[in-house]
Amino acid sequence: MTNEQRQLLESMRLTNYGQALQAILSEKKEELNNVSTCKSWEETLGRKYAVDLIDDIFSFMKEKVVTSNKTRYD
């Protein structure tokens, strides 16, 4: 993926389309995280992997948190 493509995807987060996509992703992830409807351990693991995959694919939609690594000396 090129830097231009990555920047385009990251800017999508701020659009109405990006907000709609975030809403549907949150809804579907909630459904996947509801393990009360799972019938087997394999299904539970599959849902876990699905949520991890969704988070990885749509990582560009997340807000970037800037942390400061400054050491404070008194």
N, C-alpha and C positions, 0 to 999 in steps of 0.2 A: 504494500500500500504506500502510495506516495505521500509526501507531506501535504500537498494540496488537497488530496482526498481526505486525509485525516482532519485537516482544518475545516473542510466543508462539513464533515460529519459532526465535528465538535460544535460548529456554529448552528447546526440544526436543532440543538437542544433549546435554543432561545426562541425558535419559531413556534407558531401554533401547531404545526405538524409534529414538531418535537415534543411539545407538551402533551399532545394527544397520544403519541407513542409511549411516553413515560407513564401515562395513566393506564393504558392497556397492559403494559409490561408489569406494572405494580399489581394490577388486578390478577393477572395470570400467575405471577409469582406467589401471590397469596393462596391461590388454588393449589399450586404445586406444594406449597409448604404445609398444607393441611393434611397431615398424615393419618387423620382419623378415618379416612376413606380408603386407605391402602389395604390390600388383601394379602400382601406378602412382603417379606423383607426385601426381595429383589425390586419390587415396585417402589418401596421406600428409598432404596439406594438410587434407583433410576431417577426419581424425582429430585434427589439431592444433586446428582450429576447434571440434570436438566437446568436447575436453578443456577448452578455454577457456570454452565455453558452460556446461558442467557446473560448472566452478569459479565462474562468475558466478552461476548460479542457486542453487547451494548455498553461497554465501559466508557465509550466516548460521550455518553449521555450524562455521566455523573459530573457533579460539580468538582472542580479542582480545588483542593485545600492546600493553601500555601503555608508551609511551616517554616519557622525561623530557627536556624541552628546556632544562633548567637549564644555565646557563653557570657554570663553576667558575672563580672568581678566587682566586688565591693571594696 
